């Protein structure tokens, strides 16, 4: 009787497991569809550096999960760190957001920018309510190079700051 019961139970368990795995597939597909926007920025992952005399800058991007990248960026002059920030790039539904928290700015509160365009490989994030910058742009003009810039208005005048990085080996 026990053998008969186990013989019936085993196929039942296999069918139950198969049904559960079929239910997981749509969620996996939805997750991968969701990640399509952020996947355009896979090239950003890794460590980027800029050395200019006494000044050294580094930006390191990591993938936390299929819809979130995080980064830490800093600049040193000599041995003193003069700038540091953390960033999160998050895809939520059909939108991509870049959240930046900079030491000694905005009362250390994060500021979020929404991607408004990704045309011609320029990923433009904007927050018109922020004083400066109002826009942050990332582009990959050539293999192993990153050009980012921030722009906006300061005291009624347009201002732009460029940042050039090379991929660290």
C-alpha positions in Angstrom: 0.0 0.0 0.0 2.9 2.4 0.8 4.5 1.7 -2.5 1.2 2.4 -4.3 0.7 5.7 -2.3 4.3 6.8 -3.1 3.8 5.9 -6.8 0.8 8.2 -6.9 2.4 11.0 -4.8 5.6 11.4 -6.9 3.9 12.3 -10.2 1.6 14.7 -8.3 4.6 16.5 -6.8 6.3 16.7 -10.2 3.2 18.3 -11.7 2.9 20.7 -8.8 6.5 21.8 -9.2 6.1 22.1 -13.0 3.0 24.4 -12.5 4.9 26.6 -10.1 7.9 27.0 -12.4 5.5 27.9 -15.2 4.0 30.6 -13.0 7.5 32.1 -12.4 8.3 32.5 -16.1 5.9 35.4 -16.7 7.5 37.3 -13.7 10.9 36.6 -15.1 9.8 37.9 -18.5 8.3 41.0 -16.9 11.5 41.7 -15.0 13.6 41.4 -18.1 11.3 43.6 -20.1 11.5 46.2 -17.2 15.3 46.2 -17.4 15.4 47.0 -21.1 15.8 50.7 -20.5 18.5 50.5 -17.9 20.2 47.8 -20.0 21.1 50.6 -22.5 23.5 51.8 -19.9 25.4 48.5 -19.2 28.5 50.1 -20.7 28.5 52.4 -17.7 29.3 49.5 -15.3 32.9 49.4 -14.0 35.5 51.9 -12.9 36.2 55.2 -14.7 39.2 57.5 -13.9 40.4 60.9 -14.8 43.9 62.1 -13.9 44.9 65.7 -14.5 48.1 66.8 -12.7 47.4 66.8 -9.0 43.7 66.1 -9.5 42.4 62.5 -9.6 38.7 61.6 -10.1 37.1 58.2 -10.1 33.5 56.9 -10.7 32.7 53.3 -10.1 29.3 51.8 -11.2 28.0 48.4 -10.0 24.8 46.5 -10.8 22.7 45.9 -7.7 19.9 44.0 -9.5 18.3 43.9 -13.0 16.8 47.4 -12.5 19.3 49.2 -10.3 22.9 50.4 -10.7 24.8 52.3 -8.0 27.9 54.4 -8.1 30.4 56.2 -5.9 32.3 59.1 -7.3 35.1 61.2 -5.8 37.7 63.8 -6.7 41.0 64.2 -4.9 43.5 67.1 -5.2 46.8 65.8 -3.8 45.8 63.6 -0.9 42.6 65.6 0.0 39.2 64.5 -1.1 37.4 67.6 -2.3 34.3 66.0 -3.7 32.3 62.8 -3.1 28.9 61.6 -4.1 26.8 58.5 -4.4 24.4 57.7 -7.2 21.6 55.3 -8.0 20.3 54.6 -11.4 16.9 53.0 -11.1 14.3 51.8 -13.6 10.8 52.1 -12.4 8.1 51.0 -14.9 8.9 52.7 -18.1 11.1 55.5 -16.6 14.7 55.8 -15.6 15.8 57.9 -12.6 19.2 59.1 -11.5 19.4 59.9 -7.8 22.5 61.8 -6.6 23.5 62.4 -3.0 26.5 64.8 -2.7 28.5 65.4 0.5 28.2 69.0 1.7 25.4 69.9 -0.8 21.6 70.0 -0.6 21.9 69.4 3.1 23.1 65.9 2.2 19.6 65.1 0.8 19.5 63.1 -2.4 18.3 64.8 -5.6 16.5 62.8 -8.3 16.7 63.4 -12.1 14.4 61.7 -14.6 15.7 60.5 -18.0 14.0 62.7 -20.6 16.0 61.4 -23.6 18.4 58.8 -24.8 18.7 59.9 -28.4 22.1 59.6 -30.2 23.6 57.8 -27.2 23.2 60.9 -24.9 21.4 59.9 -21.8 19.8 63.1 -20.5 18.5 63.3 -16.9 16.6 66.4 -15.8 15.2 68.0 -12.7 14.1 71.6 -13.5 13.3 72.2 -9.8 16.9 71.8 -8.7 19.1 74.9 -8.6 22.2 73.5 -10.3 22.6 71.3 -12.1 19.2 71.0 -13.8 20.5 68.3 -16.2 23.1 65.5 -16.0 24.1 63.9 -19.3 26.1 60.7 -19.8 27.5 59.5 -23.1 30.0 56.9 -24.3 31.6 58.6 -27.3 34.2 55.9 -27.9 35.1 52.5 -26.5 36.4 52.8 -22.9 35.6 56.5 -22.6 32.9 58.3 -20.7 31.9 61.9 -21.2 29.5 63.3 -18.6 28.4 66.9 -18.1 26.1 68.9 -15.9 24.3 72.0 -17.0 21.8 74.5 -15.9 21.5 78.1 -14.9 23.4 80.0 -12.2 22.5 83.6 -11.5 20.6 83.8 -14.8 23.6 82.5 -16.9 23.9 79.1 -18.6 26.6 77.0 -17.0 28.1 73.7 -18.2 30.8 71.5 -16.6 32.4 68.6 -18.5 33.8 65.4 -17.0 36.0 63.1 -19.1 36.8 59.6 -17.9 38.7 56.5 -19.3 37.9 53.0 -18.3 40.2 51.6 -15.7 41.9 48.3 -16.6 
